[in-house]
Amino acid sequence: MIEIRHLHFSYGEKEILRDINLDIKKGEVFGLLGPNGAGKSTLILHLKGILKPKKGEILIDGLNPVKNPREVRRKVGIVFQDPNDQLFSPTVFEDVAFGPYNLGLRGKELEERVYKALRFVGMEKYADREIKHLSFGEKKRIAIATVLAMDPKILVFDEPFVNLDFRGKEQVRTLIEQFRGKNNNPSVS
């Protein structure tokens, strides 16, 4: 699903990524560990073509994110470290509906997509709640729902467990495993 070959990237003169090579297969859960400033988030931004390599190549399900950004962005969903960077609408429903709406979904189809994503993260009863009244952990789950509503094939988390208590970490870990199972078994919905 993800192939990275000899990836190099710099911010100005500062080289952040140097000769990165990586293969991640469908259904594989992969963790990337490193200290702050090591380039983990920079690498993640390359997966959607937000950043372009200085050298090297990335393929997402056989597609180059620089040459095929629209197709790749539909395949890759990124959940940011801080859900406040991802959530911007007044209500949960509006936030989760934003992406599918911009894909052209309307009416019942849009509503079904939103509630399916909210059910997946256990937040369907929160649809009418205001984002500003949610806890950090609840916001994290809603941020995951906003990405799931786009029906990605690859789900990428930037620091998935940061600022979560034990229960929140377990919920996110369980959601990751459920997503993995869903994408390996098409009969799971």
Protein Blocks (a to p, Z undefined) as FASTA:
>chain_A
ZZcehiacdehjbcfbghiacdddehiacdddddehilmmmmmmmmnomaccfbdcddee
hiafklmmmlmmmmpccddfblmlmgcbfblklmmmmmmmmnopahjllmmmmmmmmmmn
opmmmmmpcfklpcfklmmmmmmmmmmmnopabdcdehklgoiafklmmmmmmmmmmmmm
mmmmmkbZZ
